[in-house]
Amino acid sequence: MTLSVAQIDRETDQLVGEWLPLSEVGRRLGLTTGRAKQLLKDKRLIGVRRGGSEPEVPAAFIDGDDVVKGLPGTLTVLSDAGYTDVEALRWLYTADDSLPGAPVDAIVAGRHTEVKRRAQALGF
């Protein structure tokens, strides 16, 4: 399985804001860059091309030395609902008044079960 990394559009890039190169993600997680790439292949993280030579990951997806709890499951649900990586990023970073805030903010705050339920509803 080869790593396919999407090119991101300007609007989604600006929604996300802070990004980390994959090599930095690996360093923070205590992994080699190869193992960090495996996280992208396994859909535990989303990485996109922003003009540099390596994929970049939203900084909010990393909590200290681990992936934010609940994020991989939410990414799986979004992928199963047919969302591309860029569409998933757009959904995660777009404010939802019923949460309140963006789904990614709720995941970071520990409300990932609530976000995952909303993502599951997208598939229907």
Buried (B, 14 or more C-beta within 10 A) or exposed (E): EEEEBBEBEEEBBEBBEEBBBBBBBBBBBEBEBEEBBBBBEEBBBBBBEBEEEBBBBBBBBBEEEEBBEBBBBBBBBBBEBEBEBBBBBBBBBEEBEEBEBBBBBBBBEEBBEBBBEBBBEEEE
